Amino acid sequence: MKTFFAMPRHPVPFSRAACLSLVATAALLLAPQGVDGQARAGRASTLTVVSDDNYPPYVFRDADGNLKGILPDEWALWEQKTGVKVNLKAMDWIEAQRVMREGNADVIDTIFLTDERARLYDFTPPYAQIQVPVFAHKTLGGIGDIASLKGFTIGVKAGDAVIGHLTGHGIHTLKEYPSYESIIQAAKNQEIRVFSVDEPAAVYFMYKHGIAHEFRQCFVLYTGEFHRAVAKNRADMLNLVQSGFNQISRREYRAIERKWIGSPFLLREIADQWGVYILLAVAIIVVLMAGNAYLSHRVRVQTAELHRALEELRQSQARLQSILKVAPVGIGVIADRRFLEVNDMFCRMSGYSNEEVVGQSSRLFYASQEDFERIGKLFFEQIAKDGFGALEAPIRHRSGRMMCWWLSGTPIDPARPAAGFIFAAQDITDRKKTEEERLHYERKMQESQKLESLGMLAGGIAHDFNNLLAAIMGNIDLALISLPKESPAREDILAAVNATKRAADLVQQMLAYSGRGHTVATLLDIPATFGMFLDQIKDNMPKNATLNLNLPESLPAIEADVEQLRLVVMNLVSNAAEALETRQGTIGISAGTVDSSQLSPSHLWPRETLPAGPYVYIEVADTGIGIPAERIPRIFDPFFSTKFTGRGLGLPAVLGILRGHKGAIQIESTPGKGTTVRALFPAAPPDAELPS
């Protein structure tokens, strides 16, 4: 437990009730003991004390369940001083209060003084100050005062004084827990994101349960004081309790606190132990000062030299200010992440004036607390490792727009990093944008070169293969003509014919991908053309698929090859059917128009801007398995397939056909929900006439 969690025991400001309690105690000490008073004090052979069960470092249980901490040690010392046996019972705080109210205990410890409790108990003077803060999850912002707590569920300890404080300010959304540790455990389990726990116990349990880095202290509600209290009008008991603690010396109190809190460097302790030596040292210093008086005339001689040095320093500072003014980069000095000085260029870069920046936290320039903490952590890690830090940082301009700065800095004095850092800042926003555009065009060029190379390869192979297939099919046809109908080889040759036709279809897809397929472009009406494809579409629909056809009666015409349009539609429908696998699903086919300005380039292939104007789209949507996002860019590679079976040429062929028609393909897919594919064709001019 760190020393800063311990609140000072002496002195502690007294409340009005505590002062009255002291007066009553003093009166009892000075007044003669009557027979009744002596009898009442004499009957206190055993004192039952109740307190909170789990309030480190004041009281808590070790691994064996034994009570440990400051209060058990102090009550044990009290027992030695008074000769009265103490029965210390620690329990849940609300249970301790109940036991005390029912008269089953003589003293209640670790209690705050409130107006309600003052009507039930008499209190000793306070012996410790305790801060009562509000903690919130690090992802929550905007909690800075008690009014900002409204609407949040706040974890509190049952019976705690903070409940009255919060409800008195209109905060009623409270969730009570039996102990502070149970509150921290609930926060760890993400049951609550805001809670109030007294600071000493909060820090102990947050580190114990490993959530100290997940929660931050937002603000302190108030500072309370620990008292010990007895039942109302029990002045004899109050006198017995306080007189016993008055017998404990300050040295004994400090020994107990050092045991459980630590040993801070205290000037008073040094004075107690070394006072005589300090006085002796002071005397020696006085003697030395008297002996050094004769040097005063030399000081006067050197004063003139100092004035000259100061003048040179002033001139040097003036030159430095001039350099800062004309420097082409932002320069500043920062300490504890607050600006001490910035130059004019820094102000021009950020949009803030010098007066708006100096004295402010650098948090001003970050869009989020996460960015502020991340950049600071990286920068100071570099400083600690290399003595110099340099990194890119997202900076928010005064207008709100985001920029990218290159920050570099070093300590003013490497031996004293706390003295501050000097840094330089360069606005590299435009450079970053230019670099990103260059990379974008490089990727487009590489993709184009790859597609061109694959297209040439596929076209060359398909062209030669097509010639071979023509010879094969011609010879097979001749063989069928000369073969008797009853020949058993006829069935095998017919199977070869079907296989050759499928190979020819594959060749046509390869030629379509390469852009070397035979095309006869005519003006086509999409609804009418679909009537030609409908029977073939229905024949290719699996039994587990339901077809939804939604075609408008009228659409702009497109200039396209009808056979290649059929190949596009059939490939998209075939892919949609395979995406359903064996599950029941729906395949929807629709058409419409869209302007190129409404299309996102990130979902278009090829990845290039389409010429402005209207486009007619044919959309095929399925409710199948979908495509993972990382696989979508590869589905247009020849022979790449997401299925166990399939040639992997369907979508590349579709892309080749659309590229040849100066169109594009748009794909959106969600794994487990389905895929939507749009084939986009440039719309023909409105005055174009369809063939009769």
Buried (B, 14 or more C-beta within 10 A) or exposed (E): BEEEBBBEBEEBEBBEBBEBBBEBBEEBEEEEEEEEBEEBBEEBEEBBBBBBBBBBBBBBBEEEEEBBBBBBBBBEBBBEBBEBEBEBBBBBBBBBBBBBEEEEBBBBBBBBBBEEBBEBBBBBBBBBBBBBBBBBBBEEEEBEEBEBBEEBEBBBBBBBBBBBBBEEBEBEEBBBBBBBBBBBBBBBEEBBBBBBBBBBBBBBBBBEBEBBEBBBBBBEBEEBBBBBBBBEEBBBBBBBBBBBBEEBEEEBBBEBBBBBBBEEEEEEBEEEEEEEEEEEEEEEEEEEEEEEEEEEEEEEEEEEEEEEEEEEEEEEEEEEEEEBEEBEBBBBBBEEBBBBBBBBBBBEBBBBEEEBBBEBEBBBBBEEEEBBEBBBEBBBEBBEEEEEBBEEBBBBBBEEEEBBBBBBBBBBEEEEBEEBBBBBBBBBBEEBEEEEEEEEEEEEEEBEEEBEEBBEEBBEBBBEBBEEBEEBBEEBEEBBEEEEEEEEEBEEBEEBBEEBEEBBBBBBBBBBBBBBBEBEEEBBBBEEBBEEBBEEBEEEBEEEBEBEEEBEEEBBBBBBBBBBBBBBBBBBBBBBBBBBEEEEBBBBBBBBEBEBEEBEEEBBBBBEEBEEEEBBBBBBBBBBBBBEEEEBEEBBBBEBBBEEEBBBBBBBBBBBBBBBBEBBBBBBBEEEEBBBBBBBBBBBEEEEEEEE
